[in-house]
Amino acid sequence: MAILDGRDPIAQGVVLDLPLISENGAVVPLGISIDRPMAEDEYVQAIHVFAPANPFPHIASFRYPNARSTPRLETRVRLNESQPVVVLAELSSGAVLVGESEVRVTVSGCLTMSDTYDTESVFQTRVRVEPGAPTSVLTLINHPQETGLRTNAQGEIIPKRLIEKLEARIGDELVFEADLHRSISANPYLRFYIQPDAPGTLDLVWTEDTGETAEFSQDVA
C-alpha cells in the first residue's frame, strides 16, 4: 500500500465505532478516534479509511495540519459486501497506526438505486457548530455522490459526480481537510473537531469533481 511506503503499521490506538450488522450498505455509520499516548510534539497528521472488498477500496482521507487538531470524526460510508473496514493513522513522527472492524452487510451499498437526495437542492449545506473544548463541527451537504457504477432505466451508466474535498479554515489557517471518494454515502456527512487558538471565522468549502463549490462561514470563539 502506497500510504505505508514500507512502514510496518502498529496495531494500537485506532478506535472504530461501527455496527456489527448493517441492513443498508449504502449508509453505514462510522466513528473514528485515536486513543494512544503521544510523544512530545507528536500528533496525528492523517487518517485513511479503506473497505478492501469495495470496487474502489479507498473511502476517504482526513488530514490534520497541526498538534491542536483533534483526531476524532464521524461520517457515513458505503460497503459493497460484508468485510472489514481498515483505518490507518499517520503520525508526525512517521509511525503508522492501524485498526479494523468487521461489518456484516445485508444489502450492498455500492450499486443500490438511491433516492436519498433532492436534485433541486444539490449543494444545499447544513452546518452546526457546537462550542467546547474541542469545538464540534457537524456538516452535511445535499449531493448524490454518484459513483459512476450505477445505470439508469435505459441501461446507460450514470456519470460519476462526487464531492471530492472539504476544507475548513479559520482565517488563513487550514484546520481540517477531507478527501472523499466513491464510498462516501450520498449526502456526505461529517462531524469533526477543532481547537481554535483564538476567535475567528470558520470557513468551510466543499468542492465537486466538476470544480463547482459550496461555502459556509461562521464565527467561532
N, C-alpha and C positions, 0 to 999 in steps of 0.2 A: 504494500500500500504506500502510495507516494507520500502521504502525510507523515508516516513513520520515518521515512528516509533512513532506514537501517536501525532505528532505535527500538529497543525492547520495551513494550508498554508494561506499566506496573498495575497489577490488578488490585487497586486500592483507591478508596476515596470518592469514586463516582457513584452517586446515589440516583437511581432511576425510580420514578413513580409511574407505573404502567398497569393497566388492568391485566389480570391473568387471562381473561377471555373478553374478546371484543366482538359483539354481534354485527358491527358495521365497520369493516376495514377501511372505509373512506374517512372516518372521523375517529381516530384513536387518540385519546388524551395522553400527553407525555409531559412529565415534570423531570427536571434535571437539577441537581445541586452537587457541589463539591465539598466533601467533608474530610479534610486531611490537613494536619498541621503543615504550615509553610515555613520554609527557611526565611531569614531576613531578606527583604526585597524580592521574595519570590511570590508570584501571583499567576492566576490562570489567564493566559493570553487568548485561547480559543477553545471552543467546544465543537466537535464534529459528530454528526449523527448519521448512522447508516442502518439500512434494512437490507441485508445481503440477498434476500430472495425476491426483492422488487426488480422490475425491469431496469430501473435506474437506481442503484443502491444508495447513492449519496442523497440524504434527505435535506440536510442544511448544515451550515457552519455559522457559529456565533462568535464574534470577536470582541475582546475586552482590551482597551488600549492602555490601561494603567492599573496600579495596585489599588486604587479607590473603587474599582469596579467590583460588583458583587456577582459571582458566577452562579446564578440561580435563574431558572427560566421555566416557563410553561408554554406549550404550543399544542397543535393537533396535527397528526400525521396520517398518511395513507399506507396501509400494509396490504400487499398483494395476496399473502397467504400467512399461515401460522409460521412464526420464525422468531429468532432473537433480534432485538434492537440493540445495536452496538454503539457505544459512545466513547470517543477519545477526547481527552482534555490535555491540551498542550500548556506546559508551564513555562514561565520566563526563564527558568533555569535550564531548559532543554529537555526535562523529563516529560514523559507522556503517561497519563493515567488511562486505564480502560475499565469499562463496566458494561455489562449486558444483562438483558432481562427478556425472557421468553414470553411471547404473546400468542394465544390461540385465537385465530380469526375465523369467524363463521361465514362471512360473506366478503369476498375480495373487494379491496378498495381502489384498485388501480384502473379498472375498466368499467366500474359501475356507472350507470347513467345518473347524472346529477342535476337536480333542480333546486339546489340549495341557495341559489343567489338570484337576485332580481337584476336582469340585464339593464333595466332603465336606471339603476343607481350604482353601476360599476364605478369603482374608485371612491364611493362614499366611505368615509372613515369614522370610526368611533374610538375615542381615547379617554381613559380615566387615569388621572394621576393622583396617587394617594401619598401624601407627605409622610415621612417617617425616617427611620434610620435602619435600612436604606429606604429611599423613595421607590414606590412601586409604580410602574407604568404598564397599563393594560391597553392593548391596541387590537383593533380588528378592522380589516378593510374588505369591502364587498368586492369579490373578484372570483371568477370561475376556476382559476389555476388549471386551465386546460393542459393536459399532459402531452397532446399530440398522439395519443394512443386510442382515443375513442372514435367511433364513426357515427355519422348522422343517419336519419331514416333511409337515405339513398345509398348507404354503404360507403360514403366518402369520409376520409379522415378529417376530423375537426382540427384545424391548425393549432399548434402549440401557442399558448398565451399564458404567460406567467408573471406574477410579481416576483422579481428576482432579488431585490435588495431592499432592506430597511436601514436607514442611517438615523441615528439620534445624536444631536449635538446640543451643547449648551454654549452659546456664543460661538467662538471658532473652534471649540474643543470637541472632538469626537468622543462620545462616552459609551456608545454601543453600536454594533453593526451586525446585521444578519444577511447571509447569502442563502436564498431559498431556492429549492429545486422542485422537481416534479412531484415528489412525495409529500409535500406540504399540502394539507387539506384545502379545499375550496373555502373562500372567505378566510384568508390567513389570519390566525390569531396568535398573539404573543403577549406574555407577561414577562417583563424583565425588570431589573432593579439597578438603580444608580445611586451614587453618593456625591451630590454636588458639593464642591468645597466653598461655594459662595452662591448667593442668589443670582438667578439669571433666567434666560428664556430657553426653554426646551423646544427644539425644532426637530420634527420628525419628517422624513422624506421617504416615500415608497416609490420604487422605480420598476416599471414593467419592462419586459424584454423588447418592446417597441420603442422604448425611450420615454414614454409618457410617464408623468409623475403625479403624485398626490402629496399634499403637505398639510402639516398641522403645527401650531405653535401654542405654548402655554408657559406662563411664568412659573418658576419653581423656586422654593426657598433653599 
